[in-house]
Amino acid sequence: MRKTTLLTLSLTCLIMLPATAELGKVWTDFQSYAGDLQDYLKNNLTDTLQPLEADTQTAIDNSTGDLNIPNPNAAGESIRDSMTWYYVTDKFDNNSTVRANLVSNEINRLITRGAVAGVMGANGQSTLREKLKATEDSLDRIESSKSFVEEILENLKSTITDLANPASRLGLNQADLQAQNINIQQEQAKMIGETLGQTVQTNQFLQYSNLNLANISQQVEETNRARRVDTSAEAARLLRNTSQIDLFGRQFEE
């Protein structure tokens, strides 16, 4: 009976071993992601939104919440409101309403690229690598625990000679049940590990899709702006020609 009791305690301790892996630090991981996102915004704000970087930085800061990530909707609304009085010509557009919308869209693209950098950047990949490695290490420990428990169980069966003793049968049944629980937990842990791997890949694909959509959006806006410039230039040319024709006509009449 003492042997079965010790075995049961040993099995319980073995089941607890995978919990010592460096997994589940979700807040620490998210803080690292949010920090990388903010660093990307600060490092690329000037090149992307010059000469509006000061107003844009204020809009981003005011829209950043408790998770240290900016709200794109709030940031876009803030920059649109702040640009109602802004009349300096820049690379976005001369029309204040159009310019405000273009800057708002550019902020959204900047935040999207920052989110991609937070996940796929050097720090994000390092964090993800450690998480995946810790998951596989945890599965390896479960496999080792399972093999060890199976060996102990076989040794116990060979040492128990009086199977008619109720205490011996009860201890053996408890040990066998505990071993079965470890098998179940091992399979569950494998499925969780596979789910994590699939989730990582899916998230990677989504990040690339978001990046492509941001690039497509930027290309469309640049094309539309070029079209507006061409239209304005053509209108100015027609107006100039019309004015000259009218001037020549009046001189002829005189």
Summary of the structure (lengths in Angstrom):
residues: 254
radius of gyration: 33.3
end to end distance: 127.2
largest distance: 133.1
contacts: 708
relative contact order: 0.12
helix: 85%
strand: 1%
